[in-house]
Amino acid sequence: MTLPGDERGAGGPAGAGPSSPTAGSAVPTGSAPRNDRPQPVAARASFQEMWRELAPVGRHSESRGYRRYAWTAADTDCREWFREQAEARGLTYEIDRNGNQWAWLGDPAAGDAVVTGSHLDSVPDGGAFDGPLGVVSSFAALDELRARDVTFTKPLALVNFGDEEGARFGLACVGSRLTAGRLTVEQAHRLTDGDGITLPRAMEAAGHDPDAIGADPERLARIGAFVELHVEQGRALDLSGDRVGLASAIWPHGRWRFDFRGEANHAGTTRLVDRRDPMLPYAETVPAARREARLAGAVATFGKISVEPNGVNAIPSLVRGWLDSRAADQAALDTVVGGVEKAAREYAEVHGIDLDVVRESFTPVVEFDHALRDELARILGSDTDLKVPVLGTGAGHDAGILSGTIPTAMLFVRNPTGVSHSPAEFAAEDDCVAGVHALADVLEGLACR
């Protein structure tokens, strides 16, 4: 088996495949990885087969990354794959009012259900693991539990949340936000992609009723715990030599749009002193964001830009840049964003440019349910003296969105490079299967007692 991101030309390190001794190279020579256990045959075979089937869907031939955007053909293919996996296992399949997919074992109406899953959409030219690893692992974990011949005492559900990455409409976790009531119908209906297509229009074109979306408290009331498995988007596990870790909290984070407005003019005939070029203060603001983040021990990135009229021989009238910033606490985040905005306004004034700053999305710090996290640690440590490490993360997830309504927890699988949101994103097969094993243990401990 070759995992996407591992072959030459796809951004992965040559020779660092699932069977290569260089995968997970932070583990000291001669020592086994921590939280290493015998890996069940059922989990490995199931994982391999599903990963192979899903790997080609939405993969771009040139970048070798994934373009699985919400409510597109690639998204439809991913959703069809999820349906087929659910039905092949005899699970009750349904799509909720917000387009999220569910596969149920047992009676959903019984309540206190244990739910696991993640998402299948991607960022532009993203990696194979961010999201899909959690969905594939949820099905593989169920297969492993059935191989163990366990008896379920609670309903179990597997879920694929829609539009988690926000790559098309600019807002992350749309499916889970709508379900939790953290995105209103009116706000959702105003979301528009880069081609001017609204979210309702895109949903309707994909066969879903946009008038049905909205908060779904009845569904959430049925859930006793949600556990999301995800590839680590950092190197903490690689550095500690652990295959699997637990999440402690998600850093507060948000997205801010900076609109620098100047005056369009001819690039060849307009004197430099007569120009009102918004590109200049924008360009000066980018390193300012890096500086402010470094001083606060946080992160800040201008990763998306839009220019009007976007002509080679034209001075722009508008430069629009999107800032993504995340920090370990709210005070640090406020310091970073405030510092970036102050610098941007100073640069804009120097060049005679107008500036508007709009906060497009924001998620406060998320502390995962301590009781559930401790229970997962107990389950995973029950047959070993090794403790499962607990990690913080700067990445947002559906589990974070739902945490204010239901108990949630997260498992992380080791990423040997720490690279994510890139075709080079990678996790070794042995680590992925260890994640499946850990998830199966957790689900058995929560739903089979």
Rosetta blueprint (number, residue, H / E / L):
1 M L
2 T L
3 L L
4 P L
5 G L
6 D L
7 E L
8 R L
9 G L
10 A L
11 G L
12 G L
13 P L
14 A L
15 G L
16 A L
17 G L
18 P L
19 S L
20 S L
21 P L
22 T L
23 A L
24 G L
25 S L
26 A L
27 V L
28 P L
29 T L
30 G L
31 S L
32 A L
33 P L
34 R E
35 N L
36 D L
37 R L
38 P L
39 Q L
40 P L
41 V H
42 A H
43 A H
44 R H
45 A H
46 S H
47 F H
48 Q H
49 E H
50 M H
51 W H
52 R H
53 E H
54 L H
55 A L
56 P L
57 V L
58 G L
59 R E
60 H L
61 S L
62 E L
63 S L
64 R L
65 G L
66 Y E
67 R L
68 R L
69 Y L
70 A L
71 W L
72 T L
73 A H
74 A H
75 D H
76 T H
77 D H
78 C H
79 R H
80 E H
81 W H
82 F H
83 R H
84 E H
85 Q H
86 A H
87 E H
88 A H
89 R L
90 G L
91 L L
92 T E
93 Y E
94 E E
95 I E
96 D L
97 R L
98 N L
99 G L
100 N L
101 Q E
102 W E
103 A E
104 W E
105 L E
106 G L
107 D L
108 P H
109 A H
110 A H
111 G L
112 D L
113 A E
114 V E
115 V E
116 T E
117 G E
118 S E
119 H E
120 L L
121 D L
122 S L
123 V L
124 P L
125 D L
126 G E
127 G L
128 A L
129 F L
130 D L
131 G L
132 P H
133 L H
134 G H
135 V H
136 V H
137 S H
138 S H
139 F H
140 A H
141 A H
142 L H
143 D H
144 E H
145 L H
146 R H
147 A H
148 R H
149 D L
150 V L
151 T L
152 F L
153 T L
154 K L
155 P L
156 L E
157 A E
158 L E
159 V E
160 N E
161 F E
162 G L
163 D L
164 E L
165 E L
166 G L
167 A L
168 R L
169 F L
170 G L
171 L L
172 A L
173 C L
174 V H
175 G H
176 S H
177 R H
178 L H
179 T H
180 A H
181 G L
182 R L
183 L L
184 T L
185 V H
186 E H
187 Q H
188 A H
189 H H
190 R L
191 L L
192 T E
193 D L
194 G L
195 D L
196 G L
197 I L
198 T E
199 L H
200 P H
201 R H
202 A H
203 M H
204 E H
205 A H
206 A L
207 G L
208 H L
209 D L
210 P H
211 D H
212 A H
213 I L
214 G L
215 A L
216 D L
217 P H
218 E H
219 R H
220 L H
221 A H
222 R L
223 I E
224 G E
225 A E
226 F E
227 V E
228 E E
229 L E
230 H E
231 V E
232 E L
233 Q L
234 G L
235 R L
236 A H
237 L H
238 D H
239 L H
240 S H
241 G L
242 D E
243 R L
244 V E
245 G E
246 L E
247 A E
248 S E
249 A E
250 I E
251 W L
252 P L
253 H E
254 G E
255 R E
256 W E
257 R E
258 F E
259 D E
260 F E
261 R E
262 G L
263 E L
264 A L
265 N E
266 H E
267 A L
268 G L
269 T L
270 T L
271 R L
272 L H
273 V H
274 D H
275 R L
276 R L
277 D L
278 P L
279 M H
280 L H
281 P H
282 Y H
283 A H
284 E H
285 T H
286 V H
287 P H
288 A H
289 A H
290 R H
291 R H
292 E H
293 A H
294 R H
295 L H
296 A H
297 G L
298 A L
299 V E
300 A E
301 T E
302 F E
303 G E
304 K E
305 I E
306 S E
307 V E
308 E E
309 P L
310 N L
311 G L
312 V L
313 N L
314 A E
315 I E
316 P L
317 S L
318 L E
319 V E
320 R E
321 G E
322 W E
323 L E
324 D E
325 S E
326 R E
327 A L
328 A L
329 D L
330 Q H
331 A H
332 A H
333 L H
334 D H
335 T H
336 V H
337 V H
338 G H
339 G H
340 V H
341 E H
342 K H
343 A H
344 A H
345 R H
346 E H
347 Y H
348 A H
349 E H
350 V H
351 H L
352 G L
353 I L
354 D E
355 L E
356 D E
357 V E
358 V E
359 R E
360 E E
361 S E
362 F E
363 T E
364 P L
365 V L
366 V E
367 E E
368 F L
369 D L
370 H H
371 A H
372 L H
373 R H
374 D H
375 E H
376 L H
377 A H
378 R H
379 I H
380 L H
381 G L
382 S L
383 D L
384 T L
385 D L
386 L L
387 K L
388 V L
389 P L
390 V E
391 L E
392 G E
393 T E
394 G L
395 A L
396 G L
397 H L
398 D H
399 A H
400 G H
401 I H
402 L H
403 S L
404 G L
405 T L
406 I L
407 P L
408 T E
409 A E
410 M E
411 L E
412 F E
413 V E
414 R L
415 N L
416 P L
417 T L
418 G L
419 V L
420 S L
421 H L
422 S L
423 P L
424 A L
425 E L
426 F L
427 A L
428 A L
429 E H
430 D H
431 D H
432 C H
433 V H
434 A H
435 G H
436 V H
437 H H
438 A H
439 L H
440 A H
441 D H
442 V H
443 L H
444 E H
445 G H
446 L H
447 A H
448 C L
449 R L
